[in-house]
């Protein structure tokens, strides 16, 4: 009887610290998986937001191209020249105020659609291009045809995402 009591030693309670350690490891793995899933969701939302901005800008670009081909032209035509802003000069499309001024840019009517809608209506501005008289290709185009640079600005579902697109149109 004395021999059987010696074999039974009191346990030191090793199960509880091991269980707590395993729970801590599972908690860290779960939180890192949750963080990765949230990051991927934000990336997907940003990609969708950028796609809305791109589609809005492309719609504005096509709208202004179609308006230029109509007669009479009802959108403002700007001369191709840099505008003085502070100490430097910039083209119209690089100046933030150009996109709020109705005398410079045109707000494009929205299209009804499903899904995300742009935060602000897309806008476009049109510059009449001026060619130098000494260019070689000028001799082949008689009389000179009007050419335009069209710049469109679209915003995504939030105003944080903005896309600018440009095209050139020769009538």
N, C-alpha and C positions, 0 to 999 in steps of 0.2 A: 504494500500500500504506500509505503514511503517512496518507492521508486516511481509510481505513477504520478504522484504529486510533483515530483521534481521535473518531469517532462512538460508539465503544463506551466508555462511561464506567463505572466501577465503581458498582454499585447500593449505595444507602445502607441497605438492609434495612428498608424501609417496610412490607413485608408482615407481618412478625412483630408489630409494635405494633398494626397495624390488626386483625389476627386476635385478639390478646389483648383489645383493646377490644370487639370484637364478642362474644367469649365472656363478657366481664364483663357486657355489656348483657343477653345471654341468661340468664345466671345470676341477675341481678336480677329479670328478668321471671318466671323459673321460681319463684324463692323467693316473690315476691309472689303468684303464682297458688296456690302451695301454702299460703301463709298464709291466703288468702281461702277456699280449700276447707276448711281445718281450722276456720276460724271458722264457716262455714256448717254443718259437721257438728256443732259444739258447739251451735249455735242449734237445729238439728233435734232433738238429744238433749234439750235443755232443754224444748222444746215437747212432746216425747213424755213426759217426766217430769212436766210440769205436767198433761198429759191424764190420766195414770195417777192423779195426786193428785185431780183433779176427779172422775173416775169412782169412786174409792174413797170420797170424801166424799158423792157422790150416792147411792151404795149404802147408806152408813150412814144418811143422811137418810131414805131409803125404809124401811129396816129399822125405825128408831125410830117412824116414822109408823104402820107396820103393827102394831108392838107396842102402841102406845097404843090402837089400835082393837080389840085383843083383850081378853078378860076372863078372868082377872084380869091387871092390868098388872104385869109382872115387872121393869120397869126403874125406877130411882130417879127420883122426881119432886121437883124442887127448887122452892122458892118464888121468885118473881120479886123479887129484892132485890139491891142491890149488896153485895159482900163487901169488908170492910176489908182492904186490902193496903198495909202501910207507912203512908204519909201520905195515901193516896187510897183511894177505893172504886171497885171495878170490877165488872162483871157476871161471872158464873162463866166464860163462854166466853173472856174476855180474860185469865184467869189461867192460867199454864202448868201449875201443879200440878193444876188441875181435869182435865186430860187424862190424868193418870197415876193419879188417885184413882178406884178402882172404886166408891166410895160416891157419887161425883158424876157420872161418865161411864161409859158402857158400851162395852166392846170388841165390835165387830161381827164375826161369823164371816166369814172370807174366802170368796170364791167361787173355784172352780177355773177358771182361764182360761189362755189362751195369752198369750205375750208377756211384757212387763214386769210384775212383781208389786210391790205396795207394800212399802216397807221396814218398815213397822209396820202393825198392824191399824188400821182406821178406828175412830173412837170417836164417840159422840154423847151429848149431854146434853139433858135435857128440863126446862123451867121451866114451872110452872103460872102462867098469867097472872092477875092480879087487876085487875078493872076498878073504876073509881071509880063510886060509886052515883049521882052527879049527871050522868052522861053521858046525852045525849038518846036514843041508840040503845038504852040499857038498858031503856027502857019497852016496846020492841017485842019483846024477847026474854024471855018468861016461861015457865017459870023459866029462870034464866041457865044457859047451857050451858058446860061446861068448855072452856077454851081453853089452848093450849100453844104455847110457842116451842121449836122443836127446832133445835139447833145441831149440825152434824156437822163433823168434822175428818178429812181424809184426807191421807196423805203419798204422795209419789211413790216412784219406785224408789230414790231417795236421800232421806235425811231433810231435805235442804236445801229441798225444795219441799213446801209445805204449803198446803192449800186449806180454807177455812172456808165452809160453806154454812148458811143458815138458812131455815126455813119456819115458817109458823104454821098450827096445826090447830085447828079448832073442831069439837068432837064434838056 
